């Protein structure tokens, strides 16, 4: 991959030119362009540079680039009759250039989606996401343990220091109940440990289609129970535990928090990153962002089909969080929901946040403009992943703060 160069807007332009505006990224070695800025004039099209000099040609192919932009509803463009009016104009929603680059790369590689490639190949694709992550952070200590009757189901414990009585974060990875592993979220867990100062526990769970509903949900609760009983031996405080999950892992984290509430197991905080709320929900974002945004709606649908074996499964409140009564939601701890503007799961998560507020839960909702599903794992490919992790870590650190303090050894 060549240098990725983000080209930004110039401040001044000749008044007679009609301006179509877009931030873009160029791979200079492969001569690949994702989005672009265009100035149309009688003399032809000119692409902008940060230095405010002009190229005489638009790379790599005007017709293909024009078609790409048209098919994506001119997202990110400003429209104005003159450049003097451009700054006051309202742009179309802009997909983050780095996310666009990832989506375009998948398209150029001919990835047909998870339904087409199947379980084994799909798992391989997700494991390759480690190539889009920054080098994993060094931590004081990590260890791996079995947590239940199945020796294949494991926990990794990440300690940011060798202090004791540290707060604890239980992390449940996403992947549609089918994909994902400890390896692909190793960098995520280490980063969370460093940012929060908490002991992070990341666990596997039985995956579909080999193990269908409620296997993953049962395992997620078993992870929490193991942590409650054993984490003190690993420097953690069993009375300060937070749950966090992304996508399907968000569904698992929320369901586990609900089960903990029913069992009077104290949970200090819950963080849900673009969570799956249910399999049978119909929302505008599921339609509007069904294609072209890294993880597509058909991927989500197919993954759900692998996990839920019947209509009864689909409507079970452990999986269909939208079916949980407000009285059941009321026992949840302070909850953060992070959504992405161009995510097929965006609307259901935001509706869920409103239901939590209606139930009296201390709820924080943060929408990330320009981002799409899956970016929480992509710390190298999508620089703004760090923004989301900082929001999540700040929330967790604040909610987990308090007595007893860490004891240095």
N, C-alpha and C positions, 0 to 999 in steps of 0.2 A: 504494500500500500504506500502510495506517495504521501507527500505533505498534504495535510488537510488545512485549507485556508478559508476562513470565513470572510466573506466580502460584505462590507456594510454600506449603508447609504451615504452618498455624497450630499453635502449641504446645499450646493448651488448648481443649477443646470441652466442651459440656454432656454429662454422663455418659449421659443417656438416648438420645442420638442414635447411630444406626448410621453408621459412617464408611466411605466409599469414597474412596481417596486417589489423587491423580494430579497431577503438575506439568503446567502447561499454558501455552499461548501464545494471546493474544487479539489479533486485528487490530481495533483499536478503530474505525477508520473504516469498514471493510467489515462490522463486526459478525460476523466469522468467528471461530470458536473451534476449536482443535485440542486435543482432550483437555480434561479439566476435573476439578475436585474437587467432590464432592457430599457433603452431609450430609443424610441422610434422617431425617425426624422426622414426627410426626403433623401438623405444620403445613405440610409440603411440603418442597421442595428448596431449599437455599440454597448459593450459590457463595461460596468464600472469597476474601478480598482480602488483600494483604500487611499492611495496617493492622489486620487481624483484625476488620474490620467486615463486615457481611453484606449481600449483595444480596437483594432479595426475589424476583428472577426469574433463571432460568438462561438465558443467551443462547447461540445464537439460537433453538434449538428443542430442547426436552427430548427428544422422541421420537427425533429424528435423532441427537442426541448419544448417547443411550443405546444406540441401535443400533450406532453407530460403535464405541463402547467394547466392546460385547458381541462384535462381529465380530472384534475384535482381542484377544480373550481377556483383557480387563481389564488390559492391560499397563500397568505402572507403578502399579497400585493396591495399597494396603495393605488388609487385611481384619481387623477385630477386633470382638468383641462390644461392647466399650466403648472410648471414646477413651483411657482409662487404659492399655489394652493395645496401643494402636496403635503406639507407638514400638518395641515389642519384636517386632512382626509383621514377616514377610518379604514384601516387595513382589513382584509379578509383574515380569518384566523390563521395564525402562522405556526406550522409544525416546526419544532426545533430542528435546525439543520443537521445536527448529529443524529437525531432520530430518523430524519428523512434519509440520511446516508445509510443507516442500518436497513431500513425498509427497502431502499433501492438496491442494496447489495443482495438481499434475499431474493428480490425479483430477478436481478440479473443472473443469479445462480440457478434460477429456475425452481426454487423450492415450492412444491405444490401444496404445502400444508400438511398438518399432522394426520388428517384423515387418510390422505393419499399414501403417505410413507409408512404408516403403521406404528405399532408400539416400540419395537426395538430400534428402528431408525430414528423415531421421534426422540427417544431417550438419548440417542447419540447426538442428535442436533442440540439438545438442551445442555448436555455435558460440554459441548464445544463453546458454550457461553463463557467458560473460564478464560478463553482467549480475548474476551472483551472486558476483562477486569484488570484492575491495577494489581501489582504484586501484593500478596497478602501481608498484612502488618505483623510484625513480631509482637508476641505477647509473653507474659512471664511463664505461663505453663498451660498445656492442654493435655487432655486425656480422653480415652474412649472407653465406654462401658456398655454392657448389655442392660436392658431395663425391664425385660419381661420374660415370659416363657419361651419366646422365639429368639434364639441366639443371633439371628440375622438382623434383628432390630436393635439399633445402636444409638447411643448418645455421644456427642462430643461436648466436652466442657472446656470453655475458654476462660482463663483467669488473667485479667489485665495486670494483676499484681499478686503477691503472696500474702496480702493482708487477709484477715478473716472478717466475718460479718458483713461482707459486701452484699449489696443488693443483687438480685438475680433477674435475668431476662431469659425467658423460654421462647425460643425461635422455632416456628413451624414453617417450613419452606413451601412455596407454591409449586405449580406444575400440573394443575388439573387433576390431582389425585393419582396421576399416572406417571408423570415425569419428575425430574429433579432428584437430588441426592445430597449427602453431606459434602461431597467433593465440590459441587458447583456452588454451594453457599458457604464454603469455608472462608472465602475472602470477606463475604458479607458479615459473618459471625465475628470474625476477628476485628473488623472495623467497628462493629457495634460495641464490642467489649472495650476497645480503646476510647471511643467517643463517650460512652456512658459511665465508664469506670465500674461496670457491673460484671459479675460472672455471667457469661452467656452460655446457655445450654441449647444445642441444636440437635434435633432428633430425627431419625428416620421413622417411617410408618409403612405399614403394608400398603402396597400400591395396586391400583386396578390395572388391567382387568383380572389379574390373578386373584385379587382379594377385593370384593365389592363392598358397597355400603353395608354396615357402618364401620368396616374394619379400620379405616384411617381415623375416624372420629374416636373409636374406642382406644386406639393407640395414642392419640394426642392426649386424652385424659390420663392414660397410664403414664405417659411421660411426666405430666404435672404431678401425679401422685408420687412417682419415684423421686422427683426433685424435692418435694416437700419432706420426704423421709430421709434423704441422703445428702442433700446439698451442703449441709453444715460441715460434712467431712471434706468438702472441696472449697471451703472459704466463703460459702454463701449463707445468707440469712434467710431461713425458710419463711419468715414472716414478712419479707419484702420481695415479692415475686410479681413480675410483669409478664404478660403474654404478648407476642407479636407474630404476625403472619402476613404474607403477601399473596394476593390472588386466592387460589384454593386454600393456601395456608392461612389466609385471613378468615376464611370460612371456618377452618378448624380451630383457630384461635378464639373466635367469637363463640363457637359452640362449646369449647372447653371452658371459657369464662362463665357461660351460662350454667354449665354443669357444676362448676365450682361454687357458683352462687347458691345453687339449689342444695349443695352438700355443705354449705357454710365453710368452704375453704377460702381463706382471705386472698384476694388478688388486688394488688396495688394499682395496676394500670393495664390498659389494653390498647395496643396500636395495630390498626388494620390498614395495610397498604394496598390500594385498589382491590378490595376484597370481592370475591364472588359471594353474592348474597343468596342466590338460588338458581336452579337450573331452568325454571319455567317462567322466568320474568320477561316481560316485553316492555322495553323502554326505547325512547328515541335514540339514545347513544348506541344501543345494540344494533340499530339499523344504520345510523349515520356513519359509524366507524367500523362497519362490518368487514371492510376490505382495505388493504393498503397501509395498515398501521402496525406492522410487525407481528402482533398476535391478532388473528382475525376471528370473527365471531364463529365461523364454522369450526375453527380449532377448539374454541370453548365448548361448543355444542358436542363435538365428537368426544372430547375428553369426559364430559359429563355422562355421555352414553356408556362409557367404559366403567364408570363407577356406580351409577344407579341402575339397578336391575329391573325395577318396576315403577309404576306410577306411585305406589305407596312410598317407595324410597324418595322419589322426587318431591313429594309433599311432606315428608317427615320434617318437623321443625328443627331438628339438628342440622339438616342440610338446607332446608328452605327457611332461612332466617327471617324472611319477610312474613312468615306465618307465626312467629313467636308473638304472643300477646304482650301488650305494653306492660302488664303487671309482671311478666317474666323478664322483660328487659330491664325493669327498674332496679334489679339487684346488681347490674354491671358496674364495674369500677369506672373511674374517669377514663374516657375513651377518645383516642385520636383516630380520625379517618383521613387518609391521604388519597386523593383522586387525581387523575390526569385528564387534561382537556380532551385529548384524542384517544380515549380508551372506551372500548365497547362496554365495559363494566362501570363506567363513570356514574351514570344516572342512578342505578340501583344502590350504589354505595352512598350517594348523597341523599337519596330518599331514606335509607336506613339511618343516616345521621339525624335526619329530622325526626324519625320515630324515636330514636334514643333521647333526643331533647324533650319530646313530648312525654316520655316515660320518666323524666326527671334526672336523667343521667348527665353528668358533667361531660359535655361533648365538644370536641374541637374538630372542625372540618377545614382542611387545607386542600385547595385545588391547584395543581401545578400547570400553568399555561404552557402550551406547546409540546407537552410530553405525551407519551403513549404507554401502553401496557408493557410491563416487563423491565422498565429502565432501572428499577431499584437494584438489580443485579449487575448492571452494565457500567461499572465505575470508570472504566477506561474509554469505552466507546461513546458514552454520553456524559459529558463533564457535569451537567446539571444534576446527575444522580447524587452528587455530593450535597446539593441543596436539600433534597428529600431526606437523605440520611441525617443531616444536621437537624432538620425539623423533628424527625422521629426521635433521635437521640436526646435532643433537648427536652422534649416532652417526657421521655422515660426518666431521664436523670432528675428532673424536677419532681415527678410524682413518686420516685423511689427514695428521694432524700428524706432524712430524718433519723431518729434514734432507732436502734443503736448505731453508733458510728463504727466505722471500720477500725479494727484493732491491728496495729502493725506487729509483725513478728520478725 
